[in-house]
């Protein structure tokens, strides 16, 4: 899995940061990409990458503020021009479907692929053989959701040398063992899958939190997460101001990660008030509480591999 940050700013674009957009690349897992929020000019940010919009199969919107959705109509339209014909599912709060459909209709935009909407409510909003996604409402000034993406346990590795030592020939019988099925060899010997397949591997858990002030819901959504993407619009000197706007500070984001027992924290959604020379201190404040904290930037890419973030 890779996290590619296309926009990490708050409120409006600045010279350093575009508005909110995060691409979660699951190409090795399910050959898909999932987009979380789609602020203004997200498609422009994509032009500077190798990302393919037609590979995006799901879009998750946290809330309906402009810096999280104003890039959607353009992205949806461009996906058609760039060869997208596979269905696309958009998850988001109430009224998102109406806004998109009216925008596309009034602009006479024709899409070459089916568009499906899922109105998000608290609980499980998606599940298949590979993933389960939970949503929970956070505490912002408008309805806003956070998402918890849990990868289901991965099948254990087939121990081919061990299987062959037991007389299993190359071919379909190895596949049956890999899938957890016991087999019978031509000579009548029984080979048990559990004897030649390593234990299942735990999948990753990623929490992507929308705009929110410090709250218990963010902690619950992030319990034991491998990676938390948390907004940090303000710093520790402006805690009361942050809460009044429905936002969190870098220090509060670190407390969420600490209390949730997470492994890594990525600070996102930074105000333009923080200039480049402010950022080392901004990061140090959070790391003083939760050492495995990183500060995101536009076009930053993080890779989750072997239970570590690179």
Backbone as a ProteinNet text record, in pm:
[ID]
protein_1_A
[PRIMARY]
XXXXXXXXXXXXXXXXXXXXXXXXXXXXXXXXXXXXXXXXXXXXXXXXXXXXXXXXXXXXXXXXXXXXXXXXXXXXXXXXXXXXXXXXXXXXXXXXXXXXXXXXXXXXXXXXXXXXXXXXXXXXXXXXXXXXXXXXXXXXXXXXXXXXXXXXXXXXXXXXXXXXXXXXXXXXXXXXXXXXXXXXXXXXXXXXXXXXXXXXXXXXXXXXXXXXXXXXXXXXXXXXXXXXXXXXXXXXXXXXXXXXXXXXXXXXXXXXXXXXXXXXXXXXXXXXXXXXXXXXXXXXXXXXXXXXXXXXXXXXXXXXXXXXXX
[TERTIARY]
83.9	0	87.5	41.3	109.4	8.1	51.9	-27.4	39.2	-33.1	21.1	-62.8	0.6	-70	-68.3	-187.4	-200.6	-231.6	-286.3	-316.8	-318.3	-242.1	-226.1	-255.4	-315.7	-344.6	-484.8	-513.9	-643	-712	-840.8	-922	-913.3	-795.3	-777.3	-634.1	-608	-472.4	-373.6	-251.1	-142.3	-30	77.8	188.6	255.3	248	313.5	221.3	89.2	-0.9	-132.4	-173.9	-305.7	-408.7	-536.7	-641.7	-649.9	-732.2	-725.8	-750.2	-658.9	-675.4	-565.4	-606.2	-512.7	-546.6	-449.3	-468.4	-407.8	-489.6	-442.6	-427.4	-304.7	-273.9	-272	-366.4	-379.4	-356.7	-258.2	-234.4	-186.8	-103.2	-56.3	-164.8	-249.5	-352.3	-473.1	-531.2	-654.3	-653.9	-538.2	-524.7	-621.6	-635	-723.4	-653.7	-711.6	-671.6	-797.8	-787.9	-900.2	-860.8	-947.6	-921.2	-1001.5	-932.9	-998.4	-997.9	-1117.5	-1140.1	-1079.5	-1133.5	-1093.3	-1107.5	-1013.8	-1016.7	-988.3	-1010.4	-987.3	-850	-847.5	-723.9	-656	-730.4	-672.3	-623	-700.4	-657.1	-529.6	-509.5	-384.1	-266.9	-287.6	-182.8	-149.4	-251.3	-230.4	-144.5	-153.3	-75	74.9	117.3	259.5	302.1	215.5	242.3	220.7	241	210.5	76.1	-3.3	-132.5	-229.3	-307.7	-404	-546.2	-618	-754.4	-846	-825.1	-911.8	-893.6	-782.8	-759.6	-833.5	-887.2	-961.3	-1099.5	-1129.7	-1258.4	-1351.1	-1293.2	-1373.3	-1323.3	-1416.3	-1383.1	-1457.2	-1384.9	-1442.3	-1433.8	-1547.6	-1552.7	-1585.4	-1505.1	-1526.4	-1639.8	-1646.7	-1753.3	-1762.7	-1861.8	-1896.5	-1837.7	-1735.8	-1667.9	-1591.3	-1585	-1530.2	-1389.1	-1305.1	-1166.4	-1151.1	-1263	-1260.4	-1338.4	-1415.1	-1498.6	-1494	-1439.2	-1449.6	-1373.4	-1287.3	-1217.7	-1290.8	-1402.5	-1471.5	-1528.1	-1603.9	-1661.2	-1555	-1446.5	-1340.1	-1274.3	-1251.4	-1189.1	-1278.6	-1407.7	-1501.1	-1507.5	-1508.6	-1512.8	-1384.4	-1270.3	-1142.6	-1123	-1178	-1166.9	-1227.3	-1335.1	-1394.5	-1299.5	-1243.3	-1154.1	-1027.6	-989.8	-865.2	-887.1	-998.4	-1019.5	-1087.3	-1142.6	-1211.1	-1347.3	-1367.4	-1499.5	-1549.2	-1465.7	-1505.7	-1593.4	-1685.7	-1772.9	-1693.1	-1748.2	-1686.7	-1789.8	-1749.8	-1839	-1791.1	-1883	-1850.8	-1923.6	-1845.8	-1898.6	-1892.7	-1998.6	-1994.8	-2121.7	-2123.6	-2238.8	-2362.1	-2471.9	-2597.3	-2578.5	-2644.7	-2644.9	-2528	-2430	-2319	-2368.6	-2453.4	-2504.8	-2580.3	-2664.6	-2741.4	-2649.1	-2547.2	-2454.4	-2380.9	-2333	-2259.7	-2352.4	-2468.4	-2558.3	-2606.2	-2636	-2679.3	-2565.6	-2445.1	-2330.6	-2304.7	-2307.8	-2285.2	-2396.9	-2520.7	-2634.4	-2630.4	-2606.7	-2607.8	-2491.3	-2381.3	-2265.5	-2266.7	-2375.1	-2390.5	-2271.5	-2225.8	-2112.2	-2161.4	-2108.9	-2146	-2030.7	-2060	-1959.5	-1970.7	-1856.9	-1852.7	-1854.7	-1883	-1881.2	-1995.6	-2041.9	-2148.4	-2097	-2178.5	-2146.1	-2244.5	-2191.4	-2274.7	-2245.5	-2350.7	-2334.3	-2372.2	-2295.8	-2326.8	-2330.7	-2447.6	-2459.1	-2403.9	-2301.9	-2230.3	-2308.5	-2314.7	-2365	-2266.8	-2279.5	-2185.1	-2198.8	-2086.3	-2085.1	-2004.8	-2028.2	-1958.8	-2022.8	-1942.8	-1996.3	-1951.7	-1854	-1806.3	-1735.7	-1756.8	-1683.8	-1679	-1561.1	-1546.1	-1447	-1392.6	-1303.5	-1171.3	-1138.6	-1007.2	-1011.3	-1118.4	-1121.2	-1256.6	-1251.6	-1372.8	-1349.6	-1446.9	-1431.5	-1541.5	-1499.3	-1590.5	-1590.1	-1702	-1712.5	-1768.5	-1723.9	-1775.3	-1777.5	-1884.6	-1893.6	-1801.3	-1725	-1631.8	-1698.4	-1621.1	-1677.7	-1621.8	-1693.9	-1658.3	-1778.1	-1776	-1887.7	-1998.7	-1971.4	-2072.9	-2053.2	-2152.1	-2131.6	-2005.8	-1921.2	-1790.6	-1754.5	-1701.9	-1674.6	-1525.7	-1488.1	-1357.3	-1376.2	-1273.8	-1282.3	-1170.8	-1206.9	-1110.3	-1107.8	-994.5	-979.9	-899.9	-962.6	-897.3	-877.4	-753.4	-724.3	-741.6	-815.6	-835.5	-706	-696.4	-574.4	-541	-412.4	-365.4	-333	-361.8	-329.5	-180.2	-149.2	-9.3	62.6	191.4	273.4	281.2	268.8	283.4	430.9	461.5	599	626.6	665.4	676	776.2	892.2	994.2	938.9	862.5	805.8	700.6	618.5	515.3	578.4	681.3	745.9	816.2	867.5	930.9	830.7	703	597.3	540.5	598.1	557.3	454.9	426.2	327.8	392.8	338.7	398.9	362.7	437.6	404	270.3	191.6	62.5	-50.8	-174.8	-292.9	-304	-239.8	-249.3	-184.6	-79.1	-16.2	-112.7	-189.9	-288.5	-396.5	-438.2	-539.6	-487.8	-363.5	-303.8	-294.4	-251.7	-239.3	-372.1	-482.1	-615.5	-673.7	-591.4	-636.1	-704.8	-696.2	-763.6	-663.8	-698.7	-616.3	-627.3	-523.2	-523.8	-484.7	-517.7	-478.9	-391.4	-271.3	-179.5	-218.4	-158.8	-189.9	-161.3	-62.7	-28.7	-115.6	-213	-304.5	-264.4	-143.1	-101	-184.3	-217.4	-292.1	-194.7	-201.3	-119.5	-212.8	-190.9	-275.1	-222.6	-315	-276.1	-201.2	-244.5	-182.7	-36.3	2.8	141.2	235	177.6	264.3	232.5	149.2	115.2	146.1	220.9	256	130.2	135	18.2	-20.9	-149.3	-198.5	-126.7	-111	-46.6	-152.8	-131.2	-225.8	-221.6	-339.1	-346.1	-324.7	-313.2	-290	-422.1	-413.4	-528	-487.4	-565.2	-540.1	-661.7	-639.3	-747.2	-725.4	-822.4	-817.7	-928	-886.9	-982.2	-1006.7	-1132	-1165.6	-1141.4	-1190.9	-1174.3	-1246.5	-1179.3	-1239.7	-1160.6	-1230.7	-1158.3	-1124.6	-1042.4	-1002.4	-1126.4	-1140.4	-1262.3	-1239.7	-1326.7	-1320.6	-1346	-1430.8	-1461.5	-1336.4	-1248.3	-1124.2	-1037.4	-1033.7	-955.7	-1014.6	-1146.5	-1211.6	-1185.9	-1192.2	-1173.4	-1028.6	-937.9	-795.4	-733	-812.8	-757	-671.7	-545.5	-454.3	-418.3	-447.6	-421	-271.1	-236	-96.7	-61.4	-153.1	-129.5	-254.4	-236	-344.1	-308.3	-401.7	-389.5	-484.2	-428.5	-507.1	-479.4	-582.8	-565	-488.4	-416.2	-342.2	-344	-463.4	-480.7	-414.5	-405.1	-349.4	-235.2	-166.2	-60.9	-102.5	-13.6	-47.5	-74.4	-38.2	-62.1	-203	-276.8	-408.6	-517.2	-511.7	-604.2	-749.3	-778.6	-917	-967.4	-881.3	-919.7	-948.6	-864.5	-885.3	-1021.4	-1054.5	-1181.9	-1300.6	-1287.9	-1398.9	-1429.4	-1329.5	-1348.6	-1370.9	-1380.1	-1399.3	-1275.3	-1158	-1032.1	-946.1	-836.7	-745.3	-606.9	-527	-388.3	-295.4	-170.3	-69.4	-56.1	-63.3	-51.8	-171	-289.6	-409	-407.9	-359.9	-348.2	-252.9	-142.8	-46.9	-109.6	-193.7	-261.9	-357.9	-424.9	-513.8	-434	-321	-238	-185.7	-144.3	-92.4	-200.7	-317.2	-424	-484.6	-473.8	-526.9	-429.6	-306.6	-207.1	-169	-163.7	-129.5	21.4	60.5	202.4	263.7	190.6	241.9	131.9	173.7	82.6	133.1	44.7	77.1	-7.9	56.3	-14.2	-49.3	-175.4	-228.8	-313.6	-355.7	-450.1	-391.9	-276.1	-205.8	-248.6	-263.7	-299	-182.4	-215.8	-113.4	-41.5	-93	-25	111.6	131.9	260.1	351.7	455.6	552.4	659.7	737.7	836.6	926.8	964.5	1054.6	982.9	848.3	772.7	761.3	781.5	744.8	832.3	963.4	1041.1	989.4	955.6	901.9	762.2	683.7	548.3	554.2	646.1	660.8	716.1	813.6	875.9	774.6	679.6	575.6	496.4	460.4	383.1	469	593	681.1	715.3	706.1	728.1	624.1	510	402.4	396.8	410.7	403.9	521.4	629.5	753.4	737.4	653.5	640	543.3	568.5	485.8	562.2	492.6	551.5	461.5	522.4	450.7	433.2	309.1	287.1	315.3	337.1	357.3	296.8	260	207	306.8	256.2	331.7	421.8	405.9	478.4	414.4	498.1	450.4	505.4	418.9	457.7	419.3	510.2	486.9	479.2	374.3	359.3	405.5	513.9	571.3	636.5	609.6	668.4	640.7	518.6	473.8	551.6	606.9	679	637.8	651.2	619	746.7	758.8	879.1	844
-119.5	0	124.6	224.3	353.4	464.8	567.4	687.8	800.6	856.7	966.9	1090.7	1188.6	1310.4	1410.6	1443.1	1537.9	1678.8	1689.5	1819.6	1809.2	1895.1	1883.9	2014.1	2109.9	2239.4	2244.9	2356.3	2376.6	2500.2	2486.4	2601.1	2644	2682.8	2726.3	2696.5	2688.7	2655.6	2767.2	2727.1	2823.2	2786.7	2863.1	2833.7	2701	2662.3	2539.8	2418.3	2441.9	2328.2	2348.5	2243.9	2244.5	2199.1	2205.2	2161.8	2008.7	1958.3	1818.7	1715.5	1621	1503.8	1403.3	1280.8	1172.7	1051.6	1002.6	881.9	763.5	663.3	539.9	437.3	398.3	307.4	163.3	85.7	-54.7	-142.8	-108	-176.4	-319.4	-342	-477.5	-560.8	-494.8	-568.1	-604.5	-504.2	-528.9	-460.3	-408.9	-339.2	-221.6	-146.4	-30.8	84.6	204.7	321.9	385	431.6	494.6	638	733	874.9	922.9	985.4	1040.8	1193.5	1249.1	1391.1	1434.1	1543.3	1585.8	1737.5	1806.3	1951.5	2008.8	2137.8	2211.2	2178.3	2152.2	2129	1997	1903.3	1771.4	1710.3	1726.3	1668	1734.3	1860.4	1926.4	1864.1	1834.5	1769.2	1631.6	1561.2	1428.6	1435.2	1545.8	1559.8	1552.1	1580.8	1577.4	1441.3	1341.8	1208.1	1104.9	978.8	867.8	804.2	867.7	813.3	813.5	709.1	695.6	706.7	815.2	830.7	713.1	644.4	531.2	415.8	416.5	313.8	343.6	464.4	500.7	437.9	351.2	281.5	331.5	398.2	447.2	584.8	672.2	803	816.7	855.8	874.6	1022.9	1085.1	1227	1237.8	1316.8	1329.5	1425.3	1538.8	1635.6	1731	1818.8	1896.6	2036.6	2065	2193.5	2195.8	2315.9	2328.7	2278.9	2295.6	2253.9	2102.5	2030.5	1884.4	1827.2	1912.7	1858.4	1937.4	2057.8	2140.3	2084	1985.5	1923.4	1805.3	1764.8	1643.7	1651.9	1755.2	1757.1	1746.4	1819.6	1813.4	1676.8	1618	1485.8	1382	1384.8	1288.7	1302.2	1426.2	1449.8	1402.8	1437.1	1399.4	1248.6	1180.1	1033.9	972.6	1032.9	986.5	1008.4	1129	1161.4	1075.8	1028.1	952.9	802.5	760.7	618.2	543.3	613.4	544.7	494.7	364.3	309.9	214	189.9	103.8	181.7	114.3	182.5	253.3	361.6	438.8	458.5	429.2	445.1	560.8	651.5	766.8	752.4	752.7	746.6	887.2	930	1062.6	1095.9	1212.9	1254.3	1283.8	1300.8	1338.8	1466.2	1474.4	1588.6	1586.7	1498.6	1492.2	1448	1346.6	1297.3	1406.4	1480.4	1587.6	1692.9	1732.2	1835.8	1790	1666	1616.4	1602.6	1542.3	1520.2	1651.8	1749.7	1879.5	1949.7	1941.8	2004.6	1942.6	1809.7	1742.6	1772.5	1777.2	1802.7	1944.8	2043.4	2182.5	2214.5	2141.5	2165.2	2074.7	1996.2	1904.3	1807.9	1761.4	1669.4	1525.6	1454.2	1313.8	1225	1129.3	1035.6	905.4	845.7	722	598.4	615.3	503	519.2	409.9	418.5	481.4	565.4	632.2	584	537.5	486.1	566.3	597.3	674.7	590.7	607.9	546.7	658.5	682	783.3	725.8	790.1	736.4	759.3	654.2	660.8	586	600.4	533.8	382.6	315.3	170	122	-1.1	-58.8	-6.7	54.2	109.3	30.3	-58.7	-140	-263.1	-376.2	-498.1	-589.7	-645.1	-748.4	-851	-932.5	-1039	-986.6	-861.5	-807.6	-700.8	-619.9	-504.1	-490.5	-422.4	-378.2	-233.4	-146.8	-3.8	41.9	104.1	160.5	313	373.6	519.5	562.8	678.1	735	886.2	948	1093.3	1157.5	1254.6	1327.5	1456	1549.9	1673.1	1794.8	1834.2	1951.5	2045.7	2148.8	2244.1	2202.1	2101	2037.5	1887.5	1806	1661	1618.1	1545.2	1508.4	1369.4	1286.7	1147.5	1115.2	1022.3	959.8	817.1	762.9	628.1	540.7	417.7	318.4	204.3	187.3	85	-30.2	-145.6	-264.1	-367.1	-402.1	-510.6	-642.6	-733.2	-862.5	-942.9	-1038.4	-1117.5	-1182.1	-1184	-1239.7	-1387.6	-1470	-1612.7	-1632.6	-1734.1	-1764	-1811.9	-1797.1	-1836.5	-1988.6	-2039.4	-2182.7	-2220.3	-2317.7	-2363.7	-2473.1	-2429.5	-2521	-2632.5	-2599.2	-2702.3	-2810.2	-2767.4	-2864	-2950.4	-2886.6	-2962.1	-3064.4	-3024	-3114.4	-3228.5	-3200.1	-3305.2	-3412.5	-3372.1	-3467.6	-3537.2	-3505.8	-3574.3	-3503	-3376	-3301.6	-3256.6	-3296.8	-3256.1	-3112.8	-3056	-2923.2	-2931	-2823.7	-2824.4	-2780	-2817.6	-2765.8	-2806.7	-2919	-2961.3	-2858.5	-2794.7	-2688.9	-2573.6	-2539.2	-2432.4	-2467.2	-2593.5	-2634.9	-2620.4	-2660.7	-2645.7	-2498.4	-2416.3	-2272.2	-2213.5	-2265.8	-2215.5	-2280.1	-2359.5	-2415.3	-2549.5	-2617.4	-2746.7	-2861.1	-2958.8	-3078.9	-3158.4	-3235.1	-3311.5	-3456.9	-3541.4	-3682.4	-3709.6	-3762.2	-3793.2	-3924.6	-3951	-4072.3	-4198.2	-4191.1	-4308.9	-4322.5	-4230	-4237.5	-4153.8	-4097.4	-4012.6	-3884.7	-3843.9	-3720.1	-3610.7	-3496.9	-3380.5	-3272.9	-3232.3	-3131.2	-2992	-2903.2	-2767	-2698.7	-2722.8	-2654.1	-2692.1	-2805.6	-2850.7	-2787.8	-2727.9	-2674.6	-2529.1	-2465.8	-2324.5	-2247.5	-2140	-2056.7	-1990.4	-1948.4	-1881.2	-1755.8	-1721.8	-1602.1	-1477.5	-1379.9	-1254.2	-1147.8	-1070.8	-965.9	-854.6	-810.3	-699	-565.9	-459	-326.2	-258.9	-159.5	-74.8	70.7	141.3	282.2	363.5	469.6	560.3	694.8	735	865.8	951	1051.7	1133.2	1264.8	1302.4	1431.1	1544	1662.3	1777	1749.2	1776.1	1748.1	1815.7	1852.4	1890.1	1763.5	1775.8	1661.1	1595.3	1464.1	1398.1	1249.4	1190.1	1047.8	964.7	1016	941.6	917.2	1016.2	999.5	889.9	885.3	782.4	644.7	632.1	503.4	454.1	544.3	506.9	466.8	504.2	483.7	378.3	308.5	213.7	107.2	101.1	0.8	18.2	133.9	154.1	154.3	104.2	112.2	255.4	322.2	458.9	542.2	661.4	758.7	881.5	924.4	1053.2	1148.4	1246.3	1334	1479.2	1558	1700.9	1768.1	1873.7	1954.3	2098.1	2156.9	2291	2397.5	2371.5	2469	2404.5	2487.7	2434	2442.9	2397.7	2387	2518.2	2630.8	2760.3	2812.7	2744.7	2795.8	2689.4	2615.6	2505	2551	2657.7	2705.5	2756.3	2826.1	2876.4	2759.9	2656	2539.2	2476.5	2457.7	2394.3	2477.6	2610	2696.9	2685.5	2646.6	2627.8	2480.6	2395.7	2254.1	2185.8	2232	2175.8	2130.6	2064.5	2011	2072.9	2058.1	2103.9	1985.1	2016.3	1911.2	1829.1	1897.7	1830.4	1738.1	1782.7	1700.4	1578.4	1596.3	1481.5	1377.8	1424.6	1332.9	1260.1	1329.3	1264.8	1156.9	1182.1	1080.8	954.9	972.3	857.6	784.2	860.5	800.7	719.6	778.7	712.5	596.3	600.7	492.3	375.3	394.3	288.5	262.9	369.8	357.5	341.7	311.4	294.9	418.6	480.3	598.4	703.5	830.9	944.1	1035.1	1066.7	1160.7	1285.3	1398.8	1524.8	1586.7	1624.1	1667.1	1792.2	1858.1	1970.9	2086.8	2134.7	2240.4	2378	2468.3	2605.7	2674.7	2766.5	2843.5	2940.7	2956.9	3045.1	2990.9	2860.6	2799.9	2803	2883.5	2897.4	2789.3	2765.9	2657.5	2661.4	2780.1	2785.4	2753.8	2750.3	2713.5	2562.4	2488.5	2347.4	2258	2280.6	2195.7	2199.4	2317.5	2328.8	2267.7	2288.1	2231.6	2079.6	2018.7	1873.7	1827.9	1901.6	1863.5	1861.9	1955.4	1958.2	1827.9	1780.7	1657.1	1535.9	1534.1	1420.6	1409	1521.5	1515.8	1431.4	1414.4	1332.3	1196.5	1196.3	1071.7	1071.3	1001.3	1010.7	972.6	875.1	830.4	918.8	1048.6	1146.8	1202	1214.7	1272.7	1385	1479.2	1594.5	1575.4	1571.1	1547.3	1673.2	1651.7	1760.4	1717.2	1813.8	1780.6	1695.6	1590	1493.4	1402.5	1405.7	1309.8	1172.3	1068.6	931.3	847.6	775.9	686.8	544.2	451.5	311.3	227.2	145.5	52.1	-85.3	-134.2	-260.9	-328.6	-456.9	-535.8	-469.9	-420	-360.2	-235.4	-167.6	-43.7	60.3	187.7	298.1	361.1	373.6	431.3	559.3
0	0	0	-73.4	-72.1	-48.2	23.9	44.7	-32.9	-127.5	-208.7	-177.5	-113	-73	-188.2	-237.4	-348	-299.3	-179.8	-121.6	29.3	95.7	241.2	314.6	243.4	305.2	362.7	427.7	493.9	437.2	408.5	373.3	228.3	185.6	47.3	5.8	-124.3	-168.4	-136.2	-114.8	-94.8	-191.4	-189.8	-279.1	-243.9	-117	-73.3	-73.7	-50.9	-31.3	-105.1	-175.5	-236.6	-132.8	-169.3	-77.4	-73.5	17.1	60.2	-49.8	-59	-144.8	-109.7	-90.6	-58.9	-145.2	-219.2	-299.6	-225.2	-199.4	-137.8	-249.5	-275.5	-385.4	-333.7	-382.9	-344.1	-466.4	-545.6	-672.2	-649.7	-550.9	-523.2	-456.2	-379	-303.1	-389.6	-458.9	-535.5	-671.9	-713.6	-842.7	-853.4	-744.5	-741	-670.8	-688.6	-611.4	-553.7	-431	-362.3	-328	-361.8	-337.5	-217.1	-123.2	-4.9	-15	-33.3	-56.8	-190.4	-241	-376.3	-385.1	-321.6	-321	-458.6	-470.5	-595.1	-654	-785.2	-861.4	-829.3	-773.4	-750.3	-880.8	-988.8	-1115.8	-1168.5	-1135.5	-1172.9	-1097.7	-971.4	-892.8	-950.2	-997.4	-1054.2	-1180.3	-1254.3	-1377.2	-1351.5	-1230.1	-1195.4	-1142.8	-1157.2	-1105.1	-1215.6	-1179.7	-1270.8	-1236.9	-1151.1	-1111.1	-1229.3	-1240.9	-1349.1	-1292.9	-1323.8	-1272.7	-1303	-1415.3	-1447.8	-1349.8	-1273.2	-1172.2	-1041.6	-1030.2	-909.2	-917.1	-823	-822	-711.4	-611.3	-499	-457.1	-423.8	-368	-236	-132.4	0.1	36.1	57.9	94.5	242.9	313.4	457.2	490.7	417.2	441.4	322.2	327.1	208.4	204	281.7	267.4	135.2	75.4	-58.8	-75	27.7	12.2	11.4	25.6	20.2	-97.9	-169.6	-278.1	-409.5	-410	-530.7	-650.7	-629.2	-741.4	-802.1	-739.5	-783.8	-926	-962.2	-1098	-1207.1	-1191.1	-1291	-1296.3	-1180.3	-1177.1	-1244.5	-1212.5	-1270.3	-1422.4	-1469.5	-1613.5	-1681.4	-1623.6	-1683.9	-1684.9	-1587	-1583	-1709.8	-1759.9	-1885.6	-2002.6	-2012.6	-2123.6	-2122.4	-2004.5	-1992.1	-1995	-2053.4	-2076.1	-1964.4	-1868.5	-1759.8	-1802.6	-1794	-1824.7	-1717	-1616.7	-1506.3	-1408.1	-1339.9	-1243.2	-1134.1	-1083.1	-974.7	-864.4	-741.3	-626.6	-541.7	-507.8	-424.3	-290.9	-183.2	-47.7	12	76.3	136.8	212	274.8	355.6	270.8	339.4	275.5	194.3	81.7	-11	-108.5	-89.1	-185.2	-321.9	-324.8	-452.5	-527	-455.9	-520.3	-579	-504.8	-551.5	-678.1	-678.5	-795	-915.9	-895.9	-1008.9	-1069.7	-985.6	-1038	-1111.5	-1057.6	-1122.9	-1259.7	-1265.3	-1393.2	-1492.3	-1443.5	-1532.4	-1588.4	-1501.5	-1545.4	-1638.8	-1622.4	-1709	-1831.4	-1845.1	-1958.8	-1969.6	-1854.1	-1850.5	-1862.7	-1959.7	-1980.4	-1936.4	-1849.5	-1803.2	-1880.9	-1909.6	-1987.3	-1898.2	-1772.5	-1678.5	-1578.4	-1518.7	-1418.4	-1289.6	-1229.9	-1104.6	-998.5	-887.6	-778.9	-653.4	-577.5	-455	-332.9	-227.2	-98.4	5.5	64.5	169.1	299.5	350.3	465.6	594.4	672.2	808.9	896.8	1026.7	1115.4	1105.5	1109.3	1102	982.4	942.8	827.8	699.8	614.5	489.9	367.5	387.2	274.8	329.2	260.7	295.2	174	148.6	46.8	99.8	12.2	56.8	111.4	79.8	115.3	224.1	227.9	316.7	385.2	498.3	566.3	608.2	580.9	607.4	702.1	811.2	909.7	897.2	927.5	930.6	1065.1	1109.7	1234.2	1218.6	1268	1258.8	1361.2	1315.1	1399.8	1449	1498.7	1554.8	1482.3	1379	1300.4	1302.6	1223.5	1223.1	1126.9	1046.7	961.3	976.7	937.7	946.9	872.5	941.1	886.9	937.8	849	883.4	875.6	959.4	950.1	902.8	838.8	782.4	838.1	871.8	918.7	817	751.3	647.5	706.3	717.5	772.3	661.9	636.7	544	617.4	559.2	622.7	619.5	711	721	587.4	557.2	430.5	447.7	346.9	356.3	380.3	457.5	483.6	359	358.3	243	233.3	111.1	87.8	99	184.1	204.2	100.8	-18.8	-132.3	-105.2	-48.7	-22.9	69.2	168.8	263	195.6	109.6	38.1	-55.8	-128.1	-221.8	-149.1	-29.9	50.1	92.5	99.6	134.6	12.4	-104.1	-224.9	-310.4	-280.8	-359.5	-490.1	-605.2	-732.7	-768.1	-859.2	-909.6	-984.1	-967.8	-1035.1	-945.6	-981.3	-910.8	-764.6	-727.4	-587.3	-494.6	-541.9	-460.8	-438.4	-541.9	-528.4	-428.1	-426.8	-329.3	-187	-166.8	-33.3	4.8	-90.1	-65.5	-20.5	-77	-43.4	81.5	149.6	277.3	269.2	153.8	136.6	152.3	231.7	242.6	112.5	80.9	-44.8	-18.7	-114.8	-111.5	-234.2	-211.6	-320.4	-388.1	-503.2	-577.8	-496.2	-408.5	-327.6	-202.8	-188.7	-75.5	44.4	42.7	154.7	158.8	280.2	300.4	343	275.7	312.3	364.3	487.3	550.5	516.7	481.5	445.6	559.3	681.4	795.5	814.2	754.7	769.6	667.8	561.1	454.7	421	503.5	482.2	610.2	596.5	712.4	768.8	895.1	954.5	876.7	883.3	815.1	866	776.4	812.5	839.2	943.6	978.1	874.4	830.2	737.3	807.8	730.8	788.1	823.5	909.7	942.9	924.1	843.6	812.9	854.9	932.5	970.6	902.8	822.6	756	816.7	891.3	965.6	892.9	881.5	822.7	920.1	888.3	978	1108.9	1219.7	1349.3	1460	1564.4	1684.5	1762.1	1862.2	1942.5	2000.7	1979.4	2025.7	2046.2	2126.3	2155.8	2030.4	1941.4	1819.7	1734.4	1729.5	1652.8	1714.4	1846	1914.9	1886.5	1897	1872.9	1731.1	1635.9	1496.6	1467.3	1556.5	1532.7	1623.3	1701.9	1798.2	1728.5	1770.7	1717.9	1571.7	1513.7	1370.9	1342.3	1227.2	1184.9	1144.6	1076.1	1030.1	1055.8	1111	1125.7	1042.7	959.6	890.9	962.2	1032.3	1119.5	1084.8	1082.4	1056.7	1169.7	1134.6	1232.7	1182.2	1181.4	1125.5	1211.9	1341.1	1435.7	1514.2	1594.4	1680.2	1826.2	1913.2	2054.4	2124.6	2063.1	2128.5	2101.5	2014.5	1974.5	1991.6	2100.9	2123.8	2125.3	2198.9	2208.7	2074	2000.2	1868.9	1774.4	1780.9	1695.5	1721.5	1847.6	1882.8	1836.9	1843.7	1804.4	1655.3	1575.7	1432.1	1395.4	1497	1469.1	1417	1459.6	1412.9	1529.7	1496.5	1596.6	1580.1	1683.3	1680.5	1656.9	1629.3	1615	1743	1856.7	1986	2009.5	1974.9	1994.6	1902.7	1780.3	1689.8	1748.4	1806.3	1868.9	1987	2062.1	2175.3	2126.6	2015.9	1958	1924.7	1856.3	1818.4	1941.2	2041.5	2164.5	2235.2	2251.9	2325.3	2247.2	2114.5	2032.8	2020.8	2066.6	2054.1	1908.9	1830.3	1688.5	1670.5	1547.7	1518.6	1454.2	1361.1	1292.3	1281.6	1283.7	1268.7	1157.7	1063.4	956.5	974.7	1000.3	1020.9	885.8	871.7	743.7	764.5	653.9	660.4	742.3	700.6	772.3	722.4	815	781.1	711	619.6	548.9	641.6	763.3	858.4	896.5	878.6	913.9	792	801.6	693.8	707.3	602.5	608.1	730.8	776.1	891.5	1022.7	1021.4	1141.3	1158.6	1051.5	1052.2	1140.4	1151.6	1242.3	1386.8	1436.7	1571.4	1578.8	1475.2	1467.5	1479.5	1406.9	1411.8	1546	1599.2	1726	1840.1	1838.2	1942.9	1943.4	1825.4	1816.3	1851.9	1805.7	1833.5	1980.9	2053.9	2196.8	2268.4	2205.9	2262.2	2195.1	2062.2	1985.9	1887.8	1920.8	1841.4	1694.2	1663	1523.8	1446.1	1452.8	1382.4	1263.8	1151.3	1030.8	981.1	912.1	859.1	708.7	662.2	520.3	438.3	310.1	214.3	81.8	-0.2	-131.6	-209.9	-270.7	-351.2	-267.7	-135.8	-52.7	-67.6	-73.5	-88.4	26.7	93.5	202.7	164.2	187.6	152.6	278.6	287.3	399.2	351.1	412.1	369	487.4	502	610.7	746.2	760.9	886.7	926.1	827.1	852.3	748.5	785.5	696.1	646.6	513.1	454	377.1
[MASK]
++++++++++++++++++++++++++++++++++++++++++++++++++++++++++++++++++++++++++++++++++++++++++++++++++++++++++++++++++++++++++++++++++++++++++++++++++++++++++++++++++++++++++++++++++++++++++++++++++++++++++++++++++++++++++++++++++++++++++++++++++++++++++++++++++++++++++++++++++++++++++++++++++++++++++++++++++++++

